[in-house]
Amino acid sequence: MKDDRDKYSTHDLWFAALLKIKGFPLLGVQPNGNGRALFEFEDSPERKQLLIDLVNKKLLIEPLSFVDAMKSLKALSYG
């Protein structure tokens, strides 16, 4: 089993969808019962650069892939 240092967790559905379409493996989802969830991904050094590119508006994504990722993660957040 991987150590917690190799995981990245977020409650942010939008960023979780971005991580999913950028190829970060989803390790688990912990729904909290009210439509929110904690998404756990395998972490890597590229995640920090991804966030920087997102904030600086230098990130290009396929819109339909993003919508699909949002739908699937949202479904998982309800358990």
mmCIF file of the N, C-alpha and C atoms, coordinates in Angstrom:
data_MODEL
# 
_entry.id   MODEL 
# 
loop_
_atom_site.group_PDB 
_atom_site.id 
_atom_site.type_symbol 
_atom_site.label_atom_id 
_atom_site.label_alt_id 
_atom_site.label_comp_id 
_atom_site.label_asym_id 
_atom_site.label_entity_id 
_atom_site.label_seq_id 
_atom_site.pdbx_PDB_ins_code 
_atom_site.Cartn_x 
_atom_site.Cartn_y 
_atom_site.Cartn_z 
_atom_site.occupancy 
_atom_site.B_iso_or_equiv 
_atom_site.pdbx_formal_charge 
_atom_site.auth_seq_id 
_atom_site.auth_comp_id 
_atom_site.auth_asym_id 
_atom_site.auth_atom_id 
_atom_site.pdbx_PDB_model_num 
ATOM 1   N N  . MET A 1 1  ? 0.832   -1.181 0.000   1.00 0.00 ? 1  MET A N  1 
ATOM 2   C CA . MET A 1 1  ? 0.000   0.000  0.000   1.00 0.00 ? 1  MET A CA 1 
ATOM 3   C C  . MET A 1 1  ? 0.878   1.246  0.000   1.00 0.00 ? 1  MET A C  1 
ATOM 4   N N  . LYS A 1 2  ? 0.429   2.275  -0.678  1.00 0.00 ? 2  LYS A N  1 
ATOM 5   C CA . LYS A 1 2  ? 1.222   3.496  -0.775  1.00 0.00 ? 2  LYS A CA 1 
ATOM 6   C C  . LYS A 1 2  ? 1.136   4.303  0.512   1.00 0.00 ? 2  LYS A C  1 
ATOM 7   N N  . ASP A 1 3  ? 2.184   5.011  0.826   1.00 0.00 ? 3  ASP A N  1 
ATOM 8   C CA . ASP A 1 3  ? 2.237   5.899  1.966   1.00 0.00 ? 3  ASP A CA 1 
ATOM 9   C C  . ASP A 1 3  ? 1.384   7.139  1.704   1.00 0.00 ? 3  ASP A C  1 
ATOM 10  N N  . ASP A 1 4  ? 0.868   7.774  2.775   1.00 0.00 ? 4  ASP A N  1 
ATOM 11  C CA . ASP A 1 4  ? 0.036   8.967  2.619   1.00 0.00 ? 4  ASP A CA 1 
ATOM 12  C C  . ASP A 1 4  ? 0.758   10.108 1.904   1.00 0.00 ? 4  ASP A C  1 
ATOM 13  N N  . ARG A 1 5  ? 2.078   10.119 1.940   1.00 0.00 ? 5  ARG A N  1 
ATOM 14  C CA . ARG A 1 5  ? 2.823   11.172 1.247   1.00 0.00 ? 5  ARG A CA 1 
ATOM 15  C C  . ARG A 1 5  ? 2.650   11.079 -0.265  1.00 0.00 ? 5  ARG A C  1 
ATOM 16  N N  . ASP A 1 6  ? 2.214   9.936  -0.747  1.00 0.00 ? 6  ASP A N  1 
ATOM 17  C CA . ASP A 1 6  ? 2.031   9.737  -2.180  1.00 0.00 ? 6  ASP A CA 1 
ATOM 18  C C  . ASP A 1 6  ? 0.595   10.014 -2.616  1.00 0.00 ? 6  ASP A C  1 
ATOM 19  N N  . LYS A 1 7  ? -0.218  10.552 -1.696  1.00 0.00 ? 7  LYS A N  1 
ATOM 20  C CA . LYS A 1 7  ? -1.614  10.848 -1.999  1.00 0.00 ? 7  LYS A CA 1 
ATOM 21  C C  . LYS A 1 7  ? -1.862  12.347 -1.953  1.00 0.00 ? 7  LYS A C  1 
ATOM 22  N N  . TYR A 1 8  ? -2.794  12.772 -2.767  1.00 0.00 ? 8  TYR A N  1 
ATOM 23  C CA . TYR A 1 8  ? -3.268  14.147 -2.704  1.00 0.00 ? 8  TYR A CA 1 
ATOM 24  C C  . TYR A 1 8  ? -4.775  14.087 -2.542  1.00 0.00 ? 8  TYR A C  1 
ATOM 25  N N  . SER A 1 9  ? -5.297  14.764 -1.540  1.00 0.00 ? 9  SER A N  1 
ATOM 26  C CA . SER A 1 9  ? -6.733  14.765 -1.266  1.00 0.00 ? 9  SER A CA 1 
ATOM 27  C C  . SER A 1 9  ? -7.298  16.162 -1.435  1.00 0.00 ? 9  SER A C  1 
ATOM 28  N N  . THR A 1 10 ? -8.515  16.221 -1.974  1.00 0.00 ? 10 THR A N  1 
ATOM 29  C CA . THR A 1 10 ? -9.191  17.497 -2.153  1.00 0.00 ? 10 THR A CA 1 
ATOM 30  C C  . THR A 1 10 ? -10.701 17.316 -2.065  1.00 0.00 ? 10 THR A C  1 
ATOM 31  N N  . HIS A 1 11 ? -11.371 18.349 -1.571  1.00 0.00 ? 11 HIS A N  1 
ATOM 32  C CA . HIS A 1 11 ? -12.829 18.396 -1.579  1.00 0.00 ? 11 HIS A CA 1 
ATOM 33  C C  . HIS A 1 11 ? -13.320 19.136 -2.826  1.00 0.00 ? 11 HIS A C  1 
ATOM 34  N N  . ASP A 1 12 ? -12.409 19.734 -3.553  1.00 0.00 ? 12 ASP A N  1 
ATOM 35  C CA . ASP A 1 12 ? -12.741 20.566 -4.712  1.00 0.00 ? 12 ASP A CA 1 
ATOM 36  C C  . ASP A 1 12 ? -13.070 19.686 -5.929  1.00 0.00 ? 12 ASP A C  1 
ATOM 37  N N  . LEU A 1 13 ? -14.354 19.621 -6.250  1.00 0.00 ? 13 LEU A N  1 
ATOM 38  C CA . LEU A 1 13 ? -14.819 18.797 -7.369  1.00 0.00 ? 13 LEU A CA 1 
ATOM 39  C C  . LEU A 1 13 ? -14.189 19.233 -8.686  1.00 0.00 ? 13 LEU A C  1 
ATOM 40  N N  . TRP A 1 14 ? -14.076 20.527 -8.904  1.00 0.00 ? 14 TRP A N  1 
ATOM 41  C CA . TRP A 1 14 ? -13.517 21.053 -10.157 1.00 0.00 ? 14 TRP A CA 1 
ATOM 42  C C  . TRP A 1 14 ? -12.060 20.639 -10.327 1.00 0.00 ? 14 TRP A C  1 
ATOM 43  N N  . PHE A 1 15 ? -11.264 20.788 -9.258  1.00 0.00 ? 15 PHE A N  1 
ATOM 44  C CA . PHE A 1 15 ? -9.854  20.415 -9.353  1.00 0.00 ? 15 PHE A CA 1 
ATOM 45  C C  . PHE A 1 15 ? -9.716  18.894 -9.454  1.00 0.00 ? 15 PHE A C  1 
ATOM 46  N N  . ALA A 1 16 ? -10.586 18.161 -8.771  1.00 0.00 ? 16 ALA A N  1 
ATOM 47  C CA . ALA A 1 16 ? -10.568 16.698 -8.882  1.00 0.00 ? 16 ALA A CA 1 
ATOM 48  C C  . ALA A 1 16 ? -10.839 16.269 -10.321 1.00 0.00 ? 16 ALA A C  1 
ATOM 49  N N  . ALA A 1 17 ? -11.791 16.918 -10.971 1.00 0.00 ? 17 ALA A N  1 
ATOM 50  C CA . ALA A 1 17 ? -12.084 16.601 -12.372 1.00 0.00 ? 17 ALA A CA 1 
ATOM 51  C C  . ALA A 1 17 ? -10.875 16.904 -13.254 1.00 0.00 ? 17 ALA A C  1 
ATOM 52  N N  . LEU A 1 18 ? -10.209 18.003 -12.985 1.00 0.00 ? 18 LEU A N  1 
ATOM 53  C CA . LEU A 1 18 ? -9.012  18.361 -13.745 1.00 0.00 ? 18 LEU A CA 1 
ATOM 54  C C  . LEU A 1 18 ? -7.915  17.309 -13.557 1.00 0.00 ? 18 LEU A C  1 
ATOM 55  N N  . LEU A 1 19 ? -7.699  16.895 -12.308 1.00 0.00 ? 19 LEU A N  1 
ATOM 56  C CA . LEU A 1 19 ? -6.696  15.861 -12.052 1.00 0.00 ? 19 LEU A CA 1 
ATOM 57  C C  . LEU A 1 19 ? -7.041  14.572 -12.787 1.00 0.00 ? 19 LEU A C  1 
ATOM 58  N N  . LYS A 1 20 ? -8.319  14.219 -12.789 1.00 0.00 ? 20 LYS A N  1 
ATOM 59  C CA . LYS A 1 20 ? -8.755  12.994 -13.448 1.00 0.00 ? 20 LYS A CA 1 
ATOM 60  C C  . LYS A 1 20 ? -8.476  13.034 -14.951 1.00 0.00 ? 20 LYS A C  1 
ATOM 61  N N  . ILE A 1 21 ? -8.806  14.131 -15.611 1.00 0.00 ? 21 ILE A N  1 
ATOM 62  C CA . ILE A 1 21 ? -8.593  14.182 -17.061 1.00 0.00 ? 21 ILE A CA 1 
ATOM 63  C C  . ILE A 1 21 ? -7.125  14.349 -17.427 1.00 0.00 ? 21 ILE A C  1 
ATOM 64  N N  . LYS A 1 22 ? -6.325  14.803 -16.477 1.00 0.00 ? 22 LYS A N  1 
ATOM 65  C CA . LYS A 1 22 ? -4.890  14.934 -16.736 1.00 0.00 ? 22 LYS A CA 1 
ATOM 66  C C  . LYS A 1 22 ? -4.129  13.663 -16.385 1.00 0.00 ? 22 LYS A C  1 
ATOM 67  N N  . GLY A 1 23 ? -4.882  12.597 -16.036 1.00 0.00 ? 23 GLY A N  1 
ATOM 68  C CA . GLY A 1 23 ? -4.253  11.296 -15.880 1.00 0.00 ? 23 GLY A CA 1 
ATOM 69  C C  . GLY A 1 23 ? -3.826  10.912 -14.472 1.00 0.00 ? 23 GLY A C  1 
ATOM 70  N N  . PHE A 1 24 ? -4.188  11.684 -13.458 1.00 0.00 ? 24 PHE A N  1 
ATOM 71  C CA . PHE A 1 24 ? -3.845  11.320 -12.091 1.00 0.00 ? 24 PHE A CA 1 
ATOM 72  C C  . PHE A 1 24 ? -4.780  10.196 -11.650 1.00 0.00 ? 24 PHE A C  1 
ATOM 73  N N  . PRO A 1 25 ? -4.250  9.048  -11.218 1.00 0.00 ? 25 PRO A N  1 
ATOM 74  C CA . PRO A 1 25 ? -5.108  7.938  -10.814 1.00 0.00 ? 25 PRO A CA 1 
ATOM 75  C C  . PRO A 1 25 ? -5.940  8.270  -9.572  1.00 0.00 ? 25 PRO A C  1 
ATOM 76  N N  . LEU A 1 26 ? -7.232  8.030  -9.671  1.00 0.00 ? 26 LEU A N  1 
ATOM 77  C CA . LEU A 1 26 ? -8.139  8.216  -8.546  1.00 0.00 ? 26 LEU A CA 1 
ATOM 78  C C  . LEU A 1 26 ? -7.993  7.006  -7.630  1.00 0.00 ? 26 LEU A C  1 
ATOM 79  N N  . LEU A 1 27 ? -7.617  7.250  -6.367  1.00 0.00 ? 27 LEU A N  1 
ATOM 80  C CA . LEU A 1 27 ? -7.392  6.170  -5.411  1.00 0.00 ? 27 LEU A CA 1 
ATOM 81  C C  . LEU A 1 27 ? -8.626  5.871  -4.576  1.00 0.00 ? 27 LEU A C  1 
ATOM 82  N N  . GLY A 1 28 ? -9.452  6.887  -4.381  1.00 0.00 ? 28 GLY A N  1 
ATOM 83  C CA . GLY A 1 28 ? -10.637 6.666  -3.570  1.00 0.00 ? 28 GLY A CA 1 
ATOM 84  C C  . GLY A 1 28 ? -11.489 7.907  -3.456  1.00 0.00 ? 28 GLY A C  1 
ATOM 85  N N  . VAL A 1 29 ? -12.729 7.677  -3.039  1.00 0.00 ? 29 VAL A N  1 
ATOM 86  C CA . VAL A 1 29 ? -13.688 8.758  -2.810  1.00 0.00 ? 29 VAL A CA 1 
ATOM 87  C C  . VAL A 1 29 ? -14.361 8.470  -1.479  1.00 0.00 ? 29 VAL A C  1 
ATOM 88  N N  . GLN A 1 30 ? -14.405 9.482  -0.620  1.00 0.00 ? 30 GLN A N  1 
ATOM 89  C CA . GLN A 1 30 ? -15.059 9.342  0.668   1.00 0.00 ? 30 GLN A CA 1 
ATOM 90  C C  . GLN A 1 30 ? -16.224 10.325 0.734   1.00 0.00 ? 30 GLN A C  1 
ATOM 91  N N  . PRO A 1 31 ? -17.441 9.876  0.384   1.00 0.00 ? 31 PRO A N  1 
ATOM 92  C CA . PRO A 1 31 ? -18.603 10.763 0.455   1.00 0.00 ? 31 PRO A CA 1 
ATOM 93  C C  . PRO A 1 31 ? -18.918 11.106 1.907   1.00 0.00 ? 31 PRO A C  1 
ATOM 94  N N  . ASN A 1 32 ? -19.428 12.319 2.128   1.00 0.00 ? 32 ASN A N  1 
ATOM 95  C CA . ASN A 1 32 ? -19.781 12.686 3.499   1.00 0.00 ? 32 ASN A CA 1 
ATOM 96  C C  . ASN A 1 32 ? -21.294 12.739 3.712   1.00 0.00 ? 32 ASN A C  1 
ATOM 97  N N  . GLY A 1 33 ? -22.070 12.337 2.717   1.00 0.00 ? 33 GLY A N  1 
ATOM 98  C CA . GLY A 1 33 ? -23.501 12.218 2.888   1.00 0.00 ? 33 GLY A CA 1 
ATOM 99  C C  . GLY A 1 33 ? -24.333 13.399 2.442   1.00 0.00 ? 33 GLY A C  1 
ATOM 100 N N  . ASN A 1 34 ? -23.730 14.518 2.166   1.00 0.00 ? 34 ASN A N  1 
ATOM 101 C CA . ASN A 1 34 ? -24.508 15.687 1.731   1.00 0.00 ? 34 ASN A CA 1 
ATOM 102 C C  . ASN A 1 34 ? -24.106 16.169 0.340   1.00 0.00 ? 34 ASN A C  1 
ATOM 103 N N  . GLY A 1 35 ? -23.570 15.250 -0.458  1.00 0.00 ? 35 GLY A N  1 
ATOM 104 C CA . GLY A 1 35 ? -23.196 15.611 -1.821  1.00 0.00 ? 35 GLY A CA 1 
ATOM 105 C C  . GLY A 1 35 ? -21.759 16.059 -1.973  1.00 0.00 ? 35 GLY A C  1 
ATOM 106 N N  . ARG A 1 36 ? -21.064 16.222 -0.859  1.00 0.00 ? 36 ARG A N  1 
ATOM 107 C CA . ARG A 1 36 ? -19.636 16.553 -0.925  1.00 0.00 ? 36 ARG A CA 1 
ATOM 108 C C  . ARG A 1 36 ? -18.837 15.287 -0.668  1.00 0.00 ? 36 ARG A C  1 
ATOM 109 N N  . ALA A 1 37 ? -17.604 15.308 -1.099  1.00 0.00 ? 37 ALA A N  1 
ATOM 110 C CA . ALA A 1 37 ? -16.751 14.142 -0.905  1.00 0.00 ? 37 ALA A CA 1 
ATOM 111 C C  . ALA A 1 37 ? -15.294 14.565 -0.846  1.00 0.00 ? 37 ALA A C  1 
ATOM 112 N N  . LEU A 1 38 ? -14.487 13.681 -0.316  1.00 0.00 ? 38 LEU A N  1 
ATOM 113 C CA . LEU A 1 38 ? -13.041 13.847 -0.327  1.00 0.00 ? 38 LEU A CA 1 
ATOM 114 C C  . LEU A 1 38 ? -12.505 12.923 -1.412  1.00 0.00 ? 38 LEU A C  1 
ATOM 115 N N  . PHE A 1 39 ? -11.856 13.502 -2.406  1.00 0.00 ? 39 PHE A N  1 
ATOM 116 C CA . PHE A 1 39 ? -11.294 12.750 -3.519  1.00 0.00 ? 39 PHE A CA 1 
ATOM 117 C C  . PHE A 1 39 ? -9.809  12.550 -3.260  1.00 0.00 ? 39 PHE A C  1 
ATOM 118 N N  . GLU A 1 40 ? -9.342  11.313 -3.389  1.00 0.00 ? 40 GLU A N  1 
ATOM 119 C CA . GLU A 1 40 ? -7.931  10.999 -3.163  1.00 0.00 ? 40 GLU A CA 1 
ATOM 120 C C  . GLU A 1 40 ? -7.301  10.533 -4.471  1.00 0.00 ? 40 GLU A C  1 
ATOM 121 N N  . PHE A 1 41 ? -6.210  11.163 -4.812  1.00 0.00 ? 41 PHE A N  1 
ATOM 122 C CA . PHE A 1 41 ? -5.480  10.859 -6.041  1.00 0.00 ? 41 PHE A CA 1 
ATOM 123 C C  . PHE A 1 41 ? -4.048  10.474 -5.711  1.00 0.00 ? 41 PHE A C  1 
ATOM 124 N N  . GLU A 1 42 ? -3.449  9.713  -6.610  1.00 0.00 ? 42 GLU A N  1 
ATOM 125 C CA . GLU A 1 42 ? -2.018  9.466  -6.519  1.00 0.00 ? 42 GLU A CA 1 
ATOM 126 C C  . GLU A 1 42 ? -1.321  10.785 -6.836  1.00 0.00 ? 42 GLU A C  1 
ATOM 127 N N  . ASP A 1 43 ? -0.436  11.194 -5.976  1.00 0.00 ? 43 ASP A N  1 
ATOM 128 C CA . ASP A 1 43 ? 0.219   12.488 -6.142  1.00 0.00 ? 43 ASP A CA 1 
ATOM 129 C C  . ASP A 1 43 ? 1.482   12.361 -6.991  1.00 0.00 ? 43 ASP A C  1 
ATOM 130 N N  . SER A 1 44 ? 1.884   13.479 -7.553  1.00 0.00 ? 44 SER A N  1 
ATOM 131 C CA . SER A 1 44 ? 3.142   13.549 -8.288  1.00 0.00 ? 44 SER A CA 1 
ATOM 132 C C  . SER A 1 44 ? 3.581   15.009 -8.337  1.00 0.00 ? 44 SER A C  1 
ATOM 133 N N  . PRO A 1 45 ? 4.843   15.252 -8.653  1.00 0.00 ? 45 PRO A N  1 
ATOM 134 C CA . PRO A 1 45 ? 5.331   16.630 -8.733  1.00 0.00 ? 45 PRO A CA 1 
ATOM 135 C C  . PRO A 1 45 ? 4.598   17.466 -9.794  1.00 0.00 ? 45 PRO A C  1 
ATOM 136 N N  . GLU A 1 46 ? 4.023   16.814 -10.791 1.00 0.00 ? 46 GLU A N  1 
ATOM 137 C CA . GLU A 1 46 ? 3.324   17.549 -11.852 1.00 0.00 ? 46 GLU A CA 1 
ATOM 138 C C  . GLU A 1 46 ? 2.060   18.253 -11.350 1.00 0.00 ? 46 GLU A C  1 
ATOM 139 N N  . ARG A 1 47 ? 1.504   17.796 -10.212 1.00 0.00 ? 47 ARG A N  1 
ATOM 140 C CA . ARG A 1 47 ? 0.289   18.413 -9.686  1.00 0.00 ? 47 ARG A CA 1 
ATOM 141 C C  . ARG A 1 47 ? 0.494   19.887 -9.359  1.00 0.00 ? 47 ARG A C  1 
ATOM 142 N N  . LYS A 1 48 ? 1.627   20.212 -8.754  1.00 0.00 ? 48 LYS A N  1 
ATOM 143 C CA . LYS A 1 48 ? 1.885   21.614 -8.402  1.00 0.00 ? 48 LYS A CA 1 
ATOM 144 C C  . LYS A 1 48 ? 1.979   22.480 -9.650  1.00 0.00 ? 48 LYS A C  1 
ATOM 145 N N  . GLN A 1 49 ? 2.633   21.980 -10.682 1.00 0.00 ? 49 GLN A N  1 
ATOM 146 C CA . GLN A 1 49 ? 2.732   22.734 -11.935 1.00 0.00 ? 49 GLN A CA 1 
ATOM 147 C C  . GLN A 1 49 ? 1.369   22.875 -12.594 1.00 0.00 ? 49 GLN A C  1 
ATOM 148 N N  . LEU A 1 50 ? 0.558   21.851 -12.503 1.00 0.00 ? 50 LEU A N  1 
ATOM 149 C CA . LEU A 1 50 ? -0.798  21.899 -13.044 1.00 0.00 ? 50 LEU A CA 1 
ATOM 150 C C  . LEU A 1 50 ? -1.591  23.026 -12.383 1.00 0.00 ? 50 LEU A C  1 
ATOM 151 N N  . LEU A 1 51 ? -1.488  23.136 -11.074 1.00 0.00 ? 51 LEU A N  1 
ATOM 152 C CA . LEU A 1 51 ? -2.180  24.208 -10.351 1.00 0.00 ? 51 LEU A CA 1 
ATOM 153 C C  . LEU A 1 51 ? -1.655  25.581 -10.755 1.00 0.00 ? 51 LEU A C  1 
ATOM 154 N N  . ILE A 1 52 ? -0.352  25.701 -10.920 1.00 0.00 ? 52 ILE A N  1 
ATOM 155 C CA . ILE A 1 52 ? 0.240   26.972 -11.352 1.00 0.00 ? 52 ILE A CA 1 
ATOM 156 C C  . ILE A 1 52 ? -0.262  27.346 -12.739 1.00 0.00 ? 52 ILE A C  1 
ATOM 157 N N  . ASP A 1 53 ? -0.268  26.380 -13.648 1.00 0.00 ? 53 ASP A N  1 
ATOM 158 C CA . ASP A 1 53 ? -0.771  26.636 -15.002 1.00 0.00 ? 53 ASP A CA 1 
ATOM 159 C C  . ASP A 1 53 ? -2.246  27.015 -14.985 1.00 0.00 ? 53 ASP A C  1 
ATOM 160 N N  . LEU A 1 54 ? -3.024  26.387 -14.114 1.00 0.00 ? 54 LEU A N  1 
ATOM 161 C CA . LEU A 1 54 ? -4.445  26.708 -13.993 1.00 0.00 ? 54 LEU A CA 1 
ATOM 162 C C  . LEU A 1 54 ? -4.641  28.146 -13.520 1.00 0.00 ? 54 LEU A C  1 
ATOM 163 N N  . VAL A 1 55 ? -3.942  28.532 -12.490 1.00 0.00 ? 55 VAL A N  1 
ATOM 164 C CA . VAL A 1 55 ? -4.059  29.891 -11.945 1.00 0.00 ? 55 VAL A CA 1 
ATOM 165 C C  . VAL A 1 55 ? -3.590  30.935 -12.961 1.00 0.00 ? 55 VAL A C  1 
ATOM 166 N N  . ASN A 1 56 ? -2.563  30.612 -13.721 1.00 0.00 ? 56 ASN A N  1 
ATOM 167 C CA . ASN A 1 56 ? -2.026  31.540 -14.711 1.00 0.00 ? 56 ASN A CA 1 
ATOM 168 C C  . ASN A 1 56 ? -2.753  31.472 -16.061 1.00 0.00 ? 56 ASN A C  1 
ATOM 169 N N  . LYS A 1 57 ? -3.824  30.676 -16.120 1.00 0.00 ? 57 LYS A N  1 
ATOM 170 C CA . LYS A 1 57 ? -4.643  30.536 -17.327 1.00 0.00 ? 57 LYS A CA 1 
ATOM 171 C C  . LYS A 1 57 ? -3.836  30.055 -18.530 1.00 0.00 ? 57 LYS A C  1 
ATOM 172 N N  . LYS A 1 58 ? -2.930  29.122 -18.265 1.00 0.00 ? 58 LYS A N  1 
ATOM 173 C CA . LYS A 1 58 ? -2.099  28.547 -19.323 1.00 0.00 ? 58 LYS A CA 1 
ATOM 174 C C  . LYS A 1 58 ? -2.445  27.088 -19.590 1.00 0.00 ? 58 LYS A C  1 
ATOM 175 N N  . LEU A 1 59 ? -3.554  26.650 -19.023 1.00 0.00 ? 59 LEU A N  1 
ATOM 176 C CA . LEU A 1 59 ? -3.931  25.249 -19.102 1.00 0.00 ? 59 LEU A CA 1 
ATOM 177 C C  . LEU A 1 59 ? -4.980  25.049 -20.183 1.00 0.00 ? 59 LEU A C  1 
ATOM 178 N N  . LEU A 1 60 ? -4.732  24.078 -21.053 1.00 0.00 ? 60 LEU A N  1 
ATOM 179 C CA . LEU A 1 60 ? -5.702  23.732 -22.089 1.00 0.00 ? 60 LEU A CA 1 
ATOM 180 C C  . LEU A 1 60 ? -6.275  22.351 -21.780 1.00 0.00 ? 60 LEU A C  1 
ATOM 181 N N  . ILE A 1 61 ? -7.608  22.256 -21.849 1.00 0.00 ? 61 ILE A N  1 
ATOM 182 C CA . ILE A 1 61 ? -8.262  20.975 -21.607 1.00 0.00 ? 61 ILE A CA 1 
ATOM 183 C C  . ILE A 1 61 ? -9.343  20.754 -22.649 1.00 0.00 ? 61 ILE A C  1 
ATOM 184 N N  . GLU A 1 62 ? -9.718  19.505 -22.835 1.00 0.00 ? 62 GLU A N  1 
ATOM 185 C CA . GLU A 1 62 ? -10.808 19.137 -23.721 1.00 0.00 ? 62 GLU A CA 1 
ATOM 186 C C  . GLU A 1 62 ? -12.109 19.313 -22.937 1.00 0.00 ? 62 GLU A C  1 
ATOM 187 N N  . PRO A 1 63 ? -12.988 20.238 -23.341 1.00 0.00 ? 63 PRO A N  1 
ATOM 188 C CA . PRO A 1 63 ? -14.203 20.525 -22.578 1.00 0.00 ? 63 PRO A CA 1 
ATOM 189 C C  . PRO A 1 63 ? -15.096 19.312 -22.321 1.00 0.00 ? 63 PRO A C  1 
ATOM 190 N N  . LEU A 1 64 ? -15.295 18.455 -23.309 1.00 0.00 ? 64 LEU A N  1 
ATOM 191 C CA . LEU A 1 64 ? -16.178 17.306 -23.108 1.00 0.00 ? 64 LEU A CA 1 
ATOM 192 C C  . LEU A 1 64 ? -15.578 16.311 -22.119 1.00 0.00 ? 64 LEU A C  1 
ATOM 193 N N  . SER A 1 65 ? -14.282 16.167 -22.120 1.00 0.00 ? 65 SER A N  1 
ATOM 194 C CA . SER A 1 65 ? -13.619 15.296 -21.146 1.00 0.00 ? 65 SER A CA 1 
ATOM 195 C C  . SER A 1 65 ? -13.808 15.841 -19.738 1.00 0.00 ? 65 SER A C  1 
ATOM 196 N N  . PHE A 1 66 ? -13.734 17.155 -19.605 1.00 0.00 ? 66 PHE A N  1 
ATOM 197 C CA . PHE A 1 66 ? -13.917 17.790 -18.303 1.00 0.00 ? 66 PHE A CA 1 
ATOM 198 C C  . PHE A 1 66 ? -15.344 17.575 -17.806 1.00 0.00 ? 66 PHE A C  1 
ATOM 199 N N  . VAL A 1 67 ? -16.323 17.759 -18.679 1.00 0.00 ? 67 VAL A N  1 
ATOM 200 C CA . VAL A 1 67 ? -17.729 17.559 -18.305 1.00 0.00 ? 67 VAL A CA 1 
ATOM 201 C C  . VAL A 1 67 ? -17.962 16.109 -17.892 1.00 0.00 ? 67 VAL A C  1 
ATOM 202 N N  . ASP A 1 68 ? -17.419 15.156 -18.636 1.00 0.00 ? 68 ASP A N  1 
ATOM 203 C CA . ASP A 1 68 ? -17.560 13.742 -18.289 1.00 0.00 ? 68 ASP A CA 1 
ATOM 204 C C  . ASP A 1 68 ? -16.940 13.435 -16.921 1.00 0.00 ? 68 ASP A C  1 
ATOM 205 N N  . ALA A 1 69 ? -15.773 14.000 -16.666 1.00 0.00 ? 69 ALA A N  1 
ATOM 206 C CA . ALA A 1 69 ? -15.106 13.784 -15.382 1.00 0.00 ? 69 ALA A CA 1 
ATOM 207 C C  . ALA A 1 69 ? -15.926 14.388 -14.254 1.00 0.00 ? 69 ALA A C  1 
ATOM 208 N N  . MET A 1 70 ? -16.488 15.569 -14.473 1.00 0.00 ? 70 MET A N  1 
ATOM 209 C CA . MET A 1 70 ? -17.329 16.210 -13.453 1.00 0.00 ? 70 MET A CA 1 
ATOM 210 C C  . MET A 1 70 ? -18.532 15.330 -13.137 1.00 0.00 ? 70 MET A C  1 
ATOM 211 N N  . LYS A 1 71 ? -19.187 14.810 -14.152 1.00 0.00 ? 71 LYS A N  1 
ATOM 212 C CA . LYS A 1 71 ? -20.372 13.959 -13.953 1.00 0.00 ? 71 LYS A CA 1 
ATOM 213 C C  . LYS A 1 71 ? -20.026 12.688 -13.185 1.00 0.00 ? 71 LYS A C  1 
ATOM 214 N N  . SER A 1 72 ? -18.956 12.038 -13.565 1.00 0.00 ? 72 SER A N  1 
ATOM 215 C CA . SER A 1 72 ? -18.616 10.771 -12.905 1.00 0.00 ? 72 SER A CA 1 
ATOM 216 C C  . SER A 1 72 ? -18.188 11.002 -11.457 1.00 0.00 ? 72 SER A C  1 
ATOM 217 N N  . LEU A 1 73 ? -17.418 12.060 -11.212 1.00 0.00 ? 73 LEU A N  1 
ATOM 218 C CA . LEU A 1 73 ? -16.993 12.336 -9.838  1.00 0.00 ? 73 LEU A CA 1 
ATOM 219 C C  . LEU A 1 73 ? -18.158 12.794 -8.971  1.00 0.00 ? 73 LEU A C  1 
ATOM 220 N N  . LYS A 1 74 ? -19.056 13.563 -9.551  1.00 0.00 ? 74 LYS A N  1 
ATOM 221 C CA . LYS A 1 74 ? -20.231 14.011 -8.800  1.00 0.00 ? 74 LYS A CA 1 
ATOM 222 C C  . LYS A 1 74 ? -21.089 12.819 -8.405  1.00 0.00 ? 74 LYS A C  1 
ATOM 223 N N  . ALA A 1 75 ? -21.249 11.866 -9.301  1.00 0.00 ? 75 ALA A N  1 
ATOM 224 C CA . ALA A 1 75 ? -22.014 10.653 -8.990  1.00 0.00 ? 75 ALA A CA 1 
ATOM 225 C C  . ALA A 1 75 ? -21.348 9.886  -7.831  1.00 0.00 ? 75 ALA A C  1 
ATOM 226 N N  . LEU A 1 76 ? -20.034 9.812  -7.853  1.00 0.00 ? 76 LEU A N  1 
ATOM 227 C CA . LEU A 1 76 ? -19.314 9.128  -6.773  1.00 0.00 ? 76 LEU A CA 1 
ATOM 228 C C  . LEU A 1 76 ? -19.427 9.860  -5.444  1.00 0.00 ? 76 LEU A C  1 
ATOM 229 N N  . SER A 1 77 ? -19.609 11.169 -5.490  1.00 0.00 ? 77 SER A N  1 
ATOM 230 C CA . SER A 1 77 ? -19.656 11.951 -4.240  1.00 0.00 ? 77 SER A CA 1 
ATOM 231 C C  . SER A 1 77 ? -20.942 11.701 -3.465  1.00 0.00 ? 77 SER A C  1 
ATOM 232 N N  . TYR A 1 78 ? -21.946 11.099 -4.104  1.00 0.00 ? 78 TYR A N  1 
ATOM 233 C CA . TYR A 1 78 ? -23.188 10.779 -3.406  1.00 0.00 ? 78 TYR A CA 1 
ATOM 234 C C  . TYR A 1 78 ? -23.204 9.354  -2.872  1.00 0.00 ? 78 TYR A C  1 
ATOM 235 N N  . GLY A 1 79 ? -22.110 8.649  -3.115  1.00 0.00 ? 79 GLY A N  1 
ATOM 236 C CA . GLY A 1 79 ? -21.971 7.303  -2.575  1.00 0.00 ? 79 GLY A CA 1 
ATOM 237 C C  . GLY A 1 79 ? -22.654 6.273  -3.281  1.00 0.00 ? 79 GLY A C  1 
# 
